[in-house]
Amino acid sequence: MSKKSSKKLKEDIINIPNLLTLSRVILTVFLIYMFIFDFSVGSLLFVFIIAALTDFLDGQIARRWDKVTSFGAKFDMIADRFLWTSFGLCILIFFPLRGIFDEYHVSQMLIILSREILCLPFLIINFLRKKETTPLVHRWSGRTTTFLQGFAMPILILSVYSNYFSFSIILSIVTGITGVWSFFTYIKDIKFLG
């Protein structure tokens, strides 16, 4: 058996990029806890930004140190969806209940989450059909959407407290457009999988 084929059989999944991805999952669970127990908006944003930074760092480190694995790519995508969807849903549930968001802000959050909203039915159907639900390669459209979501969500929250961030609507629309683009790319990718 050649080294290349044995490398494909056994991946090094315990590495720094995957540990960063795992930390993002743990931070997301902590964020949900913080929403339930009404932590301050500033502390929510602080933990969210740290979690979002792990997404940037895990990919950079994996590529720089040649630690890219199939497991890591899938784990990263699942951790991303868990962070963005959980954070967005918690905002949509708890902020209106606490009087922080009105309909204008809720509609912007739904636009920001367009990719997650559109992909969810396909993820569920493919999961039930036991088909592959995550493309093996991260596309530029997905990376762009994730990057924009990382800015759009905090800016939207800050827009409640300061008119300086009133451009949140423009950022939300741009993120929504890339989210729809990412959705169509995702649909195109998964139809060729499993």
ChimeraX attribute file (.defattr): number of C-alpha atoms within 10 A of each C-alpha:
attribute: neighborCount
match mode: 1-to-1
recipient: residues
	/A:1	5
	/A:2	6
	/A:3	8
	/A:4	8
	/A:5	9
	/A:6	10
	/A:7	10
	/A:8	11
	/A:9	8
	/A:10	9
	/A:11	14
	/A:12	13
	/A:13	15
	/A:14	10
	/A:15	14
	/A:16	15
	/A:17	27
	/A:18	25
	/A:19	15
	/A:20	21
	/A:21	26
	/A:22	17
	/A:23	17
	/A:24	26
	/A:25	21
	/A:26	14
	/A:27	19
	/A:28	24
	/A:29	15
	/A:30	15
	/A:31	24
	/A:32	18
	/A:33	13
	/A:34	17
	/A:35	18
	/A:36	12
	/A:37	9
	/A:38	13
	/A:39	12
	/A:40	11
	/A:41	15
	/A:42	12
	/A:43	12
	/A:44	18
	/A:45	17
	/A:46	14
	/A:47	17
	/A:48	23
	/A:49	15
	/A:50	13
	/A:51	25
	/A:52	22
	/A:53	14
	/A:54	23
	/A:55	24
	/A:56	16
	/A:57	15
	/A:58	25
	/A:59	19
	/A:60	15
	/A:61	17
	/A:62	18
	/A:63	13
	/A:64	10
	/A:65	10
	/A:66	9
	/A:67	21
	/A:68	21
	/A:69	19
	/A:70	14
	/A:71	14
	/A:72	24
	/A:73	22
	/A:74	17
	/A:75	17
	/A:76	24
	/A:77	20
	/A:78	15
	/A:79	21
	/A:80	21
	/A:81	16
	/A:82	17
	/A:83	24
	/A:84	22
	/A:85	17
	/A:86	16
	/A:87	20
	/A:88	19
	/A:89	16
	/A:90	18
	/A:91	21
	/A:92	18
	/A:93	15
	/A:94	15
	/A:95	19
	/A:96	15
	/A:97	11
	/A:98	9
	/A:99	8
	/A:100	14
	/A:101	20
	/A:102	13
	/A:103	9
	/A:104	9
	/A:105	22
	/A:106	18
	/A:107	15
	/A:108	22
	/A:109	26
	/A:110	17
	/A:111	22
	/A:112	31
	/A:113	24
	/A:114	23
	/A:115	26
	/A:116	21
	/A:117	16
	/A:118	16
	/A:119	18
	/A:120	12
	/A:121	11
	/A:122	15
	/A:123	18
	/A:124	13
	/A:125	12
	/A:126	17
	/A:127	12
	/A:128	9
	/A:129	10
	/A:130	10
	/A:131	15
	/A:132	15
	/A:133	23
	/A:134	18
	/A:135	19
	/A:136	17
	/A:137	11
	/A:138	14
	/A:139	13
	/A:140	11
	/A:141	18
	/A:142	20
	/A:143	15
	/A:144	16
	/A:145	25
	/A:146	25
	/A:147	15
	/A:148	19
	/A:149	25
	/A:150	20
	/A:151	16
	/A:152	26
	/A:153	25
	/A:154	19
	/A:155	21
	/A:156	23
	/A:157	21
	/A:158	18
	/A:159	17
	/A:160	16
	/A:161	11
	/A:162	10
	/A:163	10
	/A:164	11
	/A:165	15
	/A:166	15
	/A:167	13
	/A:168	24
	/A:169	21
	/A:170	12
	/A:171	21
	/A:172	27
	/A:173	17
	/A:174	17
	/A:175	28
	/A:176	24
	/A:177	17
	/A:178	23
	/A:179	29
	/A:180	22
	/A:181	17
	/A:182	25
	/A:183	22
	/A:184	15
	/A:185	16
	/A:186	21
	/A:187	16
	/A:188	12
	/A:189	16
	/A:190	18
	/A:191	13
	/A:192	9
	/A:193	12
	/A:194	9
